Amino acid sequence: MNIKKNGSLRLFVSGIMAGTALCAVPALAQDASEASGTGGDIVVTASKRTSSTIQDTPIAVQALGGDALKDKGAVDFADFYHAIPALSVQDEGPGDKRYVIRGINSAGASTVGMYLDETVITGENSQDGGGQAPDIKLFDIDRVEVLKGPQGTTFGASSMAGTIRYITKKADPDAGVNGYVQSALRATKGASLGMQTDGAVNLPIIPGVLAVRASGFYADLPGWIDNRFQNGANAEKSKAGRLTARLQATPDLTVDLTAMYQDVHQDAKNFYNKVDYDGNTLPSNYQADEVRAPYNDKSEIYNATVNYKQPFGTFTGTVSRFVRDTEFVRDASLAAQAFFGLPHATTGRSALKQDKHRRVDSGELRFASDFGGPFQILVGGFFQNENRDYRSSWPKADGTGNLSNSSADLLLDREVSTRIKERALFGEVSYEIVPDLTFTAGGRLFDFKLEQVSNAIVRAGGAPGAGVGPTLHTKDNGLIGRFNLAYKLSDQVNTYIQVAQGYRSGGTNDQTAAAIANVVIPDGYGSDSLWSYEWGVKTTLMDRKLFLNGALYYIDWSDIQVSQQATNGTLSFAYTGNGGKAEVKGVEMTLEARPIPGLDINLSGNYNTAKLAQDNPVAGTGNKGDRIPYVPKVTGSASINYSAPIDSLGVEASFGADASYQGGMATKFNPAIDNYQTLSSYWLVGLHAGVNKGPWSVNLNVTNLLNDQTTINYNEIVPGVYPLGYYMNRPRTVSLSGLVKF
């Protein structure tokens, strides 16, 4: 299904946006009685078998409640990940992030599985820098679950480090008409005033039998980075809509349908340069680009899920379609000057333009038992078909920075079509050996096939390309396992030991593209895998006033997929290969305390050493003892919130603060590698205060209070040719927001 042809869904989204804007009120907050953002009382479905609280789930899982996300004024992933220990990110702005859990990060497919409810939205394994996932906007969300450690037996190949699940609010036939509307004004230092609004409504069509829920989101977030074409060039405009329906056909049979559309646009990315292409100093927060470089990211998600409950267990069937279209432009003027002798300010003014269409169809049928005895099972089958069409062109641009549409102005042009099929059978068997001591063994039998063909239309420099290349194939199959021993020592203490395996399938390298640059590379790379060994403890103390959880883990990672470079002496070309081994040793903890009514204190932290355990096979690409790129040794966060009634005003007031720390890291294995850069540690501090009365609430949030401008990533183009580009967190932002529930 092509997004550009889907007018009806766009009309739905536009209608939701208009209705939300008309009903918007200047407020935002959560009721004090609602669940804490990361508390052990939050119910999760991480096992796919039963619902249980975080404290009763014998794996490392954390969750953020939807109302707590509203309270923070969170828009997307960047607004919450600092609160999760062992979760970091390789960040290049909206829609261009690679998620990292417990130090597992490398080229190739994503190492973190991504789901919206039952729909797979995991980042792909090529042409996107390796596994970048869509930034799901946080509207009408029930919770976000972060599962740490390999989840491959239940969630598939790219969940080798963990899984992130966005769980949305569902239509409810048993509830009346209800919903919410919220709106916010956002002031970012160095930018003009922005706004955000979202809302939802639940409509019972046949009470107790059928209901629909419609929700929408719109944000206009002004930018703080200028370029020669406009001020605030990195402004982000986003809109999204979601429609769900629930049919309670019988007391035992439920059908859920979901359709979602999301559109994110930026006129420029979030980086700035310190000097222009001639080496002259630039003003602060200014881009050197000589060509307009917009970014567009559009996604569609469709899902149908059927649940049939019986006294002995639940049957679940689900089918999904995920469609994503991205348009990415990157200035290539200096590259044209360096490689083809075309002056960057005149005949070399150009850009690399990458358009990508991706469609993922997936489905799963599973049975989760409820036998009422010591023996339980989970068994299921999974399929996924993926089609990708990718075009990379290098057009020239005019003096206004706009790209030429003429084929005569192309310095390079190629197309790549990829088809992937994956099939899997999975299952788990649990047995309660003695009361409160349960052993679980699980496995996943998988089969993966990839087919790719490239078409070199224009060779680098403008000459005709070689045409359609050979069809490349890769395949993989095997069995991975998970073993878990959980023991409930008492009502207050749960502990578990887990041994689990994770894997990623291999892939192909585009030899046709390399040939355009007169470079020879291998036609593909193999799979990599890891074993994780973990001991965890979860404690619930002081009559549920204190939750203290911790885990120790060791990960043995083999045949790492790594980025390598081939060169003809003038041009370099990146490709993916297999490295050696790595080891990760880590410890993490979370604490939530509720010492008195209304006071909530959260502390969390992670320490790990993620290093190569042997030299990579290609000399200089990584040596024993090198730290894994984009993995900080230490991450941590703290927050405090207090709420209490103000009887004289008849309102509930709350206020609090939060702080997060991310340790230093590097962008490559060692300084001998081109474009190796270090990233310093930094703190982010926030404040919030609010009042609520019945369905109304008003909230004031300040993020990045100290306006920290530490570089969080670098814009990597051509080493030694381009001036460095610097990414940073959003500057200090003050938002005044409001919420009304009905």
C-alpha atoms as one frame of an Amber mdcrd trajectory, in Angstrom:
protein
   0.000   0.000   0.000   1.424   3.366  -1.005   1.070   6.185   1.496   0.780
   8.760  -1.284  -2.404   7.092  -2.519  -4.079   6.752   0.835  -6.265   9.844
   0.832  -8.922   8.462   3.140  -6.566   7.912   6.051  -5.092  11.368   5.589
  -8.605  12.835   5.625  -9.260  11.028   8.908  -6.059  12.430  10.416  -6.849
  15.951   9.219 -10.312  15.695  10.768  -8.896  14.548  14.091  -6.395  17.409
  14.044  -9.058  20.002  13.353 -11.350  18.677  16.083  -8.537  18.530  18.593
  -7.431  22.065  17.847 -10.957  23.463  18.179 -11.499  21.750  21.523  -8.033
  22.438  22.919  -7.646  24.030  26.322  -4.473  25.407  27.887  -3.740  22.579
  30.365  -1.891  19.267  31.078  -1.301  16.980  34.116  -2.311  13.656  35.674
  -4.536  12.822  38.590  -2.502  12.267  41.717  -4.232   8.944  42.266  -3.012
   7.465  38.999  -0.103   5.032  38.790   3.442   6.269  39.040   5.485   6.437
  35.876   7.845   3.529  36.541   6.287   1.925  39.591   6.221  -1.786  40.258
   2.403  -1.667  40.271   2.222  -1.128  36.490   0.825  -4.186  34.729   2.774
  -5.395  31.681   2.347  -8.171  29.101   6.041  -8.781  28.479   5.756 -12.598
  28.513   2.951 -12.778  25.879   1.391 -15.323  28.228  -0.052 -13.505  31.215
  -0.473  -9.970  32.475   1.505  -9.250  35.617   2.998  -6.355  37.515   6.614
  -5.412  36.972   7.464  -6.839  40.395   5.951 -10.227  39.557   7.503 -10.517
  36.061  10.742 -12.567  36.275  12.712 -10.635  33.644  14.268  -7.169  33.519
  11.385  -4.956  32.413  10.460  -1.355  33.095   7.403   0.578  32.054   6.343
   4.183  31.799   2.644   4.889  32.247   0.866   7.011  29.653  -0.355   9.525
  32.220   3.172   9.936  33.575   4.383  10.613  30.025   1.736  13.319  29.706
   2.897  14.749  33.015   6.429  15.082  31.598   5.151  16.695  28.408   6.807
  13.847  26.497   6.442  13.935  22.704   8.572  10.988  21.585  11.413   8.619
  22.533  13.909  11.425  23.208  11.718  12.669  26.067  11.728   9.472  28.145
  14.680   7.191  27.412  17.000   8.843  29.950  14.740   7.481  32.723  15.510
   3.863  31.742  18.886   2.530  32.944  20.945   0.687  30.297  18.992   2.363
  27.472  20.928   4.811  25.290  20.673   6.052  21.726  22.714   6.914  18.657
  20.795  10.092  17.885  20.610  12.052  14.636  17.201  13.589  15.181  13.545
  12.616  14.672  13.124   9.286  12.891  16.885   8.776  12.753  17.801   7.063
  16.007  19.425   3.739  16.736  18.413   2.354  20.134  20.975   0.607  22.361
  20.174  -1.650  25.339  22.888  -3.006  27.657  25.750  -2.089  25.341  24.697
  -4.165  22.314  25.283  -1.845  19.361  26.815  -2.308  15.916  26.180  -1.917
  12.197  23.537  -4.044  10.497  19.979  -4.605  11.616  18.608  -3.088  14.787
  19.594  -4.885  17.977  16.381  -3.711  19.688  12.973  -4.990  18.604  10.228
  -2.374  18.232   6.490  -3.000  18.468   3.342  -0.904  18.425   0.959  -3.285
  20.200   1.263  -6.435  18.026   2.787  -4.706  14.969   6.489  -5.105  14.176
   8.071  -1.688  13.470  11.715  -2.661  14.059  14.346  -0.741  12.065  15.575
  -2.451   8.899  19.056  -3.794   8.252  20.386  -1.704   5.367  20.412   1.720
   3.661  19.487   3.574   6.823  22.686   3.600   8.829  21.673   0.347  10.484
  18.381  -0.145  12.233  16.896   3.336  12.623  13.307   3.027  13.844  10.357
   5.397  13.482   9.761   7.887  16.296   6.285   6.962  17.513   4.552  10.024
  18.923   3.366   9.592  22.503  -0.352  10.310  22.289  -3.150   8.197  23.756
  -0.575   5.699  25.042  -1.383   3.292  27.870   2.280   2.556  28.597   5.711
   1.987  27.098   7.411  -1.286  28.061  11.183  -1.713  27.867  12.285  -5.359
  28.057  16.030  -5.755  28.633  18.081  -8.752  27.617  17.480 -11.090  24.627
  13.790 -11.485  23.757  14.292 -13.445  20.548  12.325 -16.545  21.552   9.082
 -14.550  21.689   9.809 -11.353  19.744  12.158 -12.449  16.955  15.537 -11.759
  15.372  16.243  -8.099  16.090  15.345  -8.377  19.784  18.831  -9.664  20.624
  19.422  -6.862  23.147  15.836  -6.193  24.177  12.437  -5.002  23.004  10.529
  -1.719  23.270   6.743  -1.950  23.083   4.348   0.975  22.675   0.998  -0.156
  24.111  -1.870   2.070  22.989  -5.191   2.706  24.654  -7.949   0.561  23.147
 -11.601   1.155  22.386 -13.785   0.046  25.303 -17.401  -1.077  24.679 -18.072
  -1.238  28.425 -17.201   2.427  28.986 -19.360   5.342  28.040 -18.317   8.273
  25.911 -15.026   9.462  27.352 -11.681  10.883  26.325  -9.382  13.822  26.745
  -8.025  16.896  25.004  -4.700  18.506  25.819  -2.785  21.426  24.379   0.561
  23.040  25.120   2.641  26.095  24.274   6.383  25.336  24.074   9.144  27.948
  24.233  12.635  26.689  23.296  15.713  28.863  23.842  16.847  30.243  20.500
  13.571  29.353  18.768  10.178  30.936  18.256   7.072  29.821  20.152   5.723
  26.356  19.337   2.614  24.373  20.134   1.382  20.818  20.549  -2.087  19.344
  20.849  -3.563  15.875  21.047  -6.765  14.201  22.112  -8.894  11.083  22.029
 -12.522  10.022  22.280 -14.044   6.614  23.059 -17.443   6.042  21.418 -19.536
   2.970  22.290 -21.546   2.076  19.163 -23.326  -0.891  20.747 -22.781  -0.707
  24.515 -21.020  -3.785  25.792 -20.434  -5.070  22.252 -18.770  -2.539  19.890
 -16.802   0.665  20.391 -14.412   2.852  18.432 -11.681   5.141  19.708 -10.264
   8.007  17.664  -7.146   9.928  18.663  -4.895  12.495  17.044  -1.704  14.467
  17.542  -0.209  17.641  16.088   3.020  19.415  17.000   4.772  22.442  15.548
   8.139  22.562  17.312  10.233  25.517  16.069  13.918  24.989  15.390  16.963
  26.571  16.984  19.441  26.035  14.136  19.741  28.466  11.216  21.180  28.130
   7.725  21.510  30.309   4.635  17.940  29.534   3.612  15.973  30.157   6.803
  16.096  30.716  10.544  15.012  27.819  12.723  15.603  25.448   9.822  15.399
  22.302  11.960  11.803  22.970  13.030   9.763  19.788  13.316   6.157  19.515
  12.217   4.391  16.276  13.081   0.870  14.994  12.787  -0.576  11.598  13.559
  -3.923   9.897  13.917  -5.099   6.547  15.143  -8.473   4.801  14.892  -9.186
   1.637  16.880 -12.278  -0.527  17.165 -13.148  -3.343  19.540 -15.830  -5.952
  18.951 -16.752  -8.012  21.996 -18.504 -10.658  19.885 -19.030 -12.965  22.863
 -17.750 -12.828  26.451 -14.827 -14.983  25.246 -14.171 -13.571  21.742 -12.642
 -10.106  21.195 -11.624  -8.494  17.902  -9.411  -5.373  17.880  -8.725  -3.307
  14.742  -6.177  -0.475  14.476  -5.241   2.000  11.740  -2.591   4.666  12.309
  -0.917   7.342  10.206   2.069   9.524  11.171   3.865  12.270   9.252   7.080
  13.981  10.429   8.809  16.775   8.487  11.932  18.876   8.978  13.435  21.403
   6.570  16.873  20.529   7.944  18.401  18.098  10.421  19.410  18.953  14.014
  23.157  19.489  13.530  25.199  22.692  13.312  28.713  23.478  12.005  31.389
  25.718  13.438  32.995  26.589  10.076  31.696  26.779   6.508  33.014  24.865
   3.488  35.871  27.347   3.061  36.913  27.186   6.710  35.363  30.495   7.792
  33.870  30.730  11.288  30.091  30.530  11.413  27.671  32.064  13.925  26.544
  29.769  16.747  23.988  27.083  15.865  24.392  27.585  12.126  24.595  25.016
   9.324  27.124  25.239   6.504  24.915  23.399   3.983  24.735  24.963   0.526
  21.718  22.880  -0.504  18.299  22.579   1.092  18.178  19.257   2.943  14.625
  18.414   4.092  13.611  15.196   5.826  10.203  13.525   5.456   9.068  10.428
   7.323   5.595   8.972   6.807   4.287   5.779   8.366   1.117   3.711   8.252
   0.241   0.904  10.634  -2.663  -1.521  10.283  -3.484  -4.389  12.624  -6.216
  -6.889  13.359  -6.013  -8.987  16.517  -8.408 -11.695  17.677  -8.380 -13.126
  21.207 -10.423 -16.198  22.099 -10.419 -17.121  25.782 -11.221 -20.548  27.141
 -10.904 -21.901  30.690  -7.690 -23.693  29.672  -6.021 -20.758  27.878  -6.179
 -18.025  25.258  -5.797 -18.243  21.483  -4.452 -15.091  19.800  -4.245 -14.382
  16.086  -2.829 -11.145  14.714  -1.932  -9.747  11.293  -0.251  -6.389  10.621
   1.021  -4.129   7.899   3.660  -1.464   8.523   4.479   0.981   5.716   7.168
   3.614   5.952   8.274   6.152   3.332  11.287   8.334   4.042  12.888  11.082
   1.968  16.341  12.110   3.114  18.616  14.787   1.607  22.244  15.422   2.581
  24.485  18.159   1.173  27.144  16.673  -1.161  28.702  19.850  -2.568  32.100
  19.384  -0.940  32.173  15.739  -2.015  31.560  16.804  -5.631  34.488  19.210
  -5.329  36.790  16.626  -3.738  35.957  13.721  -6.048  35.042  15.353  -9.368
  36.771  18.748  -9.227  33.484  20.675  -9.324  33.585  23.860  -7.169  31.227
  23.460  -4.243  29.677  26.915  -4.624  28.920  26.644  -8.362  28.851  23.535
 -10.579  29.453  21.222  -7.609  26.486  22.458  -5.600  24.581  19.183  -5.073
  23.090  16.735  -2.585  22.711  13.027  -1.974  18.980  12.241  -2.076  17.720
   8.955  -0.655  14.109   7.858  -1.056  12.938   4.666   0.557   9.687   2.741
   0.597   9.337  -0.134   3.053   6.405  -2.458   3.620   6.353  -5.137   6.311
   3.512  -7.651   6.486   3.577  -9.877   9.565   1.340 -12.246  11.425   1.314
 -14.517  14.436  -0.889 -17.258  15.832  -0.241 -18.352  19.416  -1.772 -20.170
  22.357  -1.060 -19.254  25.987  -2.269 -21.802  28.505  -4.061 -21.326  31.786
  -4.201 -24.933  32.925  -4.617 -24.141  36.605  -1.754 -26.404  37.593   2.040
 -26.364  37.727   2.454 -26.902  33.967   1.949 -24.055  31.427   2.844 -23.559
  27.774   3.148 -20.818  25.172   3.326 -21.963  21.545   3.017 -20.076  18.285
   3.947 -19.493  14.676   5.139 -16.276  13.020   5.623 -14.981   9.488   7.040
 -11.749   8.089   7.295 -10.590   4.473   9.205  -7.388   3.803   9.578  -5.374
   0.590  11.997  -2.456   0.298  12.528  -0.125  -2.643  15.387   2.298  -2.297
  16.763   4.982  -4.603  19.966   6.941  -4.030  20.660   9.808  -6.421  23.089
  12.709  -6.522  21.435  15.667  -8.268  22.924  19.126  -8.706  21.225  22.165
  -7.180  20.599  25.733  -8.280  21.675  28.918  -6.516  18.602  28.848  -4.263
  19.528  25.396  -2.945  16.754  23.533  -4.750  17.590  20.221  -6.404  17.396
  19.786 -10.146  14.834  17.387 -11.607  16.838  16.883 -14.803  18.508  13.520
 -15.390  21.338  15.417 -17.057  22.248  16.915 -13.667  22.727  13.576 -11.884
  26.206  12.747 -10.620  25.040   9.298  -9.470  21.817   7.293  -9.557  21.037
   3.784  -8.404  18.105   1.689  -7.214  17.959  -1.283  -4.869  15.048  -3.672
  -4.380  15.053  -6.056  -1.406  12.673  -8.858  -0.518  12.793 -10.679   2.824
  10.836 -13.664   4.090  11.006 -14.918   7.655   9.184 -17.844   9.210   9.397
 -19.034  12.805   7.933 -21.439  15.325   8.313 -20.549  18.991   7.303 -21.933
  22.331   7.905 -21.997  26.069   7.195 -24.572  28.719   6.890 -23.547  32.378
   6.744 -25.898  35.339   6.312 -25.004  39.002   8.741 -27.484  40.542   7.673
 -26.700  44.084   5.445 -23.857  45.272   6.925 -20.511  44.134   9.837 -22.106
  42.210   9.194 -22.103  38.441  11.441 -23.236  35.618  10.814 -22.014  32.057
  12.480 -23.284  28.887  11.777 -21.712  25.530  12.987 -21.780  21.971  12.492
 -20.287  18.540  13.082 -22.154  15.281  13.576 -19.625  12.495  14.134 -19.484
   8.756  15.250 -16.249   7.062  15.690 -15.543   3.327  16.765 -12.311   1.638
  16.927 -11.451  -2.063  18.338  -8.179  -3.392  18.937  -6.699  -6.838  20.509
  -3.350  -7.717  20.377  -1.134 -10.768  23.301   1.253 -11.431  21.705   3.944
 -13.601  24.385   6.655 -13.426  28.000   6.010 -12.472  29.731   8.350  -9.996
  30.588  11.531 -11.904  27.698  11.366 -14.373  28.583   8.625 -16.860  26.038
   5.862 -17.654  25.954   3.072 -15.062  26.379  -0.637 -15.582  22.662  -1.378
 -15.302  21.008  -4.188 -13.399  23.408  -6.274 -11.380  23.190  -9.876 -10.209
  20.534 -10.968  -7.754  22.122 -11.456  -4.350  20.829 -14.018  -1.901  21.377
 -14.729   1.746  19.605 -17.093   4.087  19.832 -18.255   7.654  18.060 -20.742
   9.886  18.545 -22.161  13.308  17.268 -22.530  16.849  17.754 -20.185  19.792
  16.799 -20.786  23.394  15.914 -19.197  26.723  16.003 -20.688  30.220  14.590
 -18.989  33.295  14.451 -20.122  36.919  12.221 -17.870  39.037  11.830 -18.155
  42.800   9.445 -16.192  44.960  11.236 -16.176  48.285   8.361 -14.364  49.989
   5.591 -11.895  49.295   8.301  -9.260  49.340  11.168 -10.794  47.357  11.291
 -12.329  43.872  14.486 -13.481  42.227  15.365 -15.113  38.930  18.258 -16.512
  36.933  18.027 -16.303  33.160  20.179 -17.637  30.327  19.010 -16.450  26.913
  20.251 -16.368  23.361  19.820 -13.581  20.824  20.612 -13.413  17.125  20.516
 -11.244  14.001  20.401 -12.617  10.497  23.058 -11.633   8.000  22.558  -9.540
   4.880  23.910  -8.444   1.524  26.272  -5.655   0.525  25.407  -3.618  -2.549
  28.308  -4.466  -4.859  26.701  -2.467  -7.671  26.949   0.699  -5.590  30.551
  -0.094  -4.727  31.339  -0.639  -8.413  30.000   2.846  -9.158  32.755   4.114
  -6.867  35.274   1.676  -8.442  35.548  -0.222  -5.156  35.303  -3.981  -4.591
  33.505  -5.257  -1.479  32.201  -8.647  -0.257  28.711  -9.576  -1.459  27.376
 -10.108   2.054  27.917 -10.760   5.736  26.849 -13.450   8.174  24.627 -13.517
  11.225  25.807 -12.675  14.716  24.568 -14.036  18.021  24.985 -13.712  21.763
  24.374 -15.499  25.024  23.183 -13.461  28.011  23.513 -14.606  31.621  21.525
 -12.645  34.202  20.604 -12.735  37.869  17.893 -10.382  39.057  16.137  -9.525
  42.312  12.871  -7.617  42.771  11.818  -6.523  46.230   8.597  -4.945  47.478
   9.123  -3.581  50.976   7.564  -1.455  53.708   3.970  -2.297  52.819   4.540
  -1.395  49.129   6.157   1.904  49.972   9.527   0.828  48.586  10.382  -1.034
  45.365  14.049  -1.968  44.999  15.130  -4.002  41.961  18.520  -4.938  40.592
  20.260  -7.192  38.086  23.737  -8.441  37.240  24.394  -9.517  33.646  27.133
 -10.911  31.443  26.834 -11.065  27.637  29.041 -13.061  25.272  28.626 -11.722
  21.707  30.114 -13.467  18.645  30.662 -12.555  14.951  29.644  -8.934  15.500
  28.281  -7.146  12.447  30.582  -4.136  11.990  30.985  -1.286   9.534  34.092
  -1.494   7.355  35.588   0.651   4.603  36.939  -0.179   1.149  38.765   2.381
  -0.995  40.248   2.787  -4.465  42.656   5.402  -3.155  40.314   8.304  -3.829
  36.788   7.171  -2.991  35.845   5.238   0.124  32.809   2.999   0.392  31.298
   1.659   3.607  30.009  -1.892   3.836  29.036  -4.343   6.558  31.167  -7.304
   7.589  31.611  -9.607  10.548  34.010  -8.818  13.363  35.107 -10.907  16.295
  33.788 -11.244  19.837  32.683  -8.820  22.512  31.874  -9.074  26.198  29.486
  -6.972  28.244  29.516  -7.005  32.044  26.972  -4.880  33.816  24.876  -4.081
  36.850  21.690  -2.037  37.079  19.266  -0.972  39.750  15.992   0.886  40.160
  14.426   2.255  43.327  11.021   3.769  43.877  10.058   5.051  47.315   6.697
   6.340  48.524   7.561   7.199  52.145   4.535   9.402  52.769   1.300   9.952
  50.870   1.895  12.095  47.795   5.698  11.781  47.740   7.296   9.646  45.024
  11.078   9.260  44.688  12.763   7.361  41.837  16.432   6.462  41.427  17.991
   4.291  38.723  21.435   3.524  37.387  23.436   1.226  35.148  27.143   0.461
  34.865  28.578  -1.753  32.159  31.798  -2.492  30.339  31.042  -3.336  26.708
  34.338  -4.166  24.986  35.795  -6.217  22.161  37.134  -9.516  23.483  39.379
 -10.047  20.450  40.682  -8.127  17.448  38.360  -7.747  14.480  39.476  -9.781
  11.437  40.120  -6.623   9.364  43.158  -4.857  10.785  42.444  -1.471  12.306
  38.641  -1.805  12.443  38.644  -2.742  16.114  41.086  -4.210  18.627  40.716
  -6.246  21.801  39.784  -3.957  24.681  38.130  -1.283  22.507  34.812  -0.084
  23.887  31.677  -0.642  21.810  30.716   2.646  20.069  27.863   4.727  21.456
  27.781   2.835  24.753  28.323   4.879  27.939  29.767   3.117  30.959  27.372
   4.861  33.313  23.794   6.052  32.946  21.517   7.164  35.745  18.437   9.162
  36.598  16.627  10.549  39.631  13.260  12.164  40.124  11.116  13.420  42.956
   7.481  14.396  42.865   5.171  15.606  45.598   1.442  16.176  45.360  -0.990
  17.372  48.013  -4.417  19.016  48.219  -4.734  22.754  48.734  -8.031  22.815
  50.573  -8.459  26.584  50.473  -8.436  26.489  46.663 -10.072  23.127  46.247
  -7.295  21.841  43.988  -4.546  19.205  44.020  -1.069  20.643  43.500   2.090
  18.827  42.461   5.662  19.766  41.835   8.912  17.937  41.255  12.289  17.698
  39.599  14.251  15.148  37.621  17.854  14.718  36.556  19.576  12.235  34.279
  23.221  11.488  33.604  24.843   9.914  30.585  28.514   9.009  30.685  31.041
   9.649  27.959  31.397   7.406  24.915  32.954   7.285  21.454  31.596   7.018
  17.912  34.113   4.360  16.729  36.131   1.546  18.285  39.423   3.497  18.417
  41.121   6.730  17.248  42.822   5.018  14.267  39.454   4.788  12.496  38.339
   7.716  10.308  35.874  10.087  11.980  36.541   8.697  15.462  35.105  11.214
  17.906  34.506  11.242  21.625  31.238  12.325  23.229  31.446  13.888  26.686
  29.229  13.044  29.626  26.336  15.347  30.454  23.459  16.008  32.830  19.901
  16.952  31.924  17.748  18.594  34.600  14.013  19.257  34.530  11.324  20.835
  36.715   7.571  20.568  36.703   4.606  21.911  38.656   0.893  21.579  38.205
  -2.598  21.844  39.639  -5.700  19.805  38.924  -9.324  19.875  39.909 -11.609
  17.076  38.804 -11.205  16.592  35.050  -9.144  19.775  34.590  -5.420  20.181
  35.087  -2.679  22.664  34.252   1.027  21.890  34.126   4.285  23.785  33.722
   7.361  21.829  32.562  10.959  22.892  32.064  13.299  20.465  30.267  17.068
  20.892  29.964  16.868  23.534  32.673  20.605  24.262  32.578  20.550  24.525
  28.766  23.241  21.871  28.377  24.701  21.941  24.848  27.027  18.954  25.060
  27.489  17.239  21.701  25.505  13.980  21.619  26.534  12.907  18.087  28.406
  14.050  14.994  27.190  14.490  11.438  29.438  12.056   9.621  29.763  12.560
   5.848  33.260  12.232   4.328  36.223  12.113   6.748  38.707  14.904   6.109
  36.496  16.575   3.507  33.561  18.019   5.435  33.671  20.185   8.549  32.253
  18.419  11.574  28.549  18.694  12.256  27.384  18.647  15.881  24.118  17.286
  17.289  22.887  18.313  20.725  19.816  17.839  22.909  16.940  20.268  22.484
  17.871  23.493  24.349  16.008  24.592  27.462  12.294  24.327  26.750   9.431
  25.684  28.849   5.958  24.310  28.173   2.647  25.479  29.591   0.127  22.779
  28.963  -3.304  21.671  29.924  -5.625  18.729  29.934  -9.339  18.152  30.261
 -10.879  14.713  30.575 -14.489  13.957  29.804
